[in-house]
Amino acid sequence: MKKSFNIDIFLEKYPQAKEIISKNNINIENLKEIYEDYINYKTSYESQAAFIANILRSQRMVHSVKSRIKDPERLIEKVIRKTEDRKNKYGDDFEFTVNNYRNEINDLIGIRVIHIFKDQWQGIHDFIIKTWNVTEITANVREGDNIDVFDDPIIEVRSKASGYRSVHYLVEFYPINEKVIAEIQVRTIFEEGYGEIDHRLRYSHNEIPEILKSNLMLFNRIVGSADEMASLINNLSKEWGDKEVYYKTIIKDQEAEINRLKSKMTWIDVEKDS
């Protein structure tokens, strides 16, 4: 049986939404229609999310890939929360409806790509650009980060006070007659750990206590250092491996030359004896 939207139950979970609904004169009937329409698309979106994730898993530099589609109630919460922003953008007459929400809410399909070393991002970036029609790229960084790698006019760099780091891509494709938008997030395994903890804390508190905030920033600096250390170790490993191959080649060539000289000396000795 298809689940229907109940505004009273919803407001029990998201009490802060009540004031926003009233302030922006949001039509409850629109919310119900959006909820029910999204439920109808849910299975299709799940298949598309899995398809994108499997394409990304094929890449050697990718450590792991997660995919999800937005929870229906989270969608309604975001529609309510983003209404004021869209009114500022489009005018006071704007309202979310069943006809426009799929174009305005860009993370209905979410894909998260995890890589181990920071320099693997470039290869993943190039693959995404080549594979899909990318309409927007946002590099979320911490103030003070080296952003030279993002020196590209198509990449918008945003400094996050929370220290959140991740590169987000909006890609569009047409699996059916209608356009579908998916968000692909790319981050290191250390950034993923920090992002998950930060996200959980922010959803647990209306406002993060100062003691948690200061320790989160300390943790963020540790994560950044861990990322740099992992990249350093990886580069040292590559350099050591290259040198090992180089010296093994030299030793092999020297052994071949020694064997050639020994063979020549043996031949000379044989000629003398004869």
Order of alpha helices (4+ residues) and beta strands (2+ residues): alpha-alpha-alpha-beta-alpha-alpha-beta-alpha-beta-beta-beta-beta-alpha-alpha
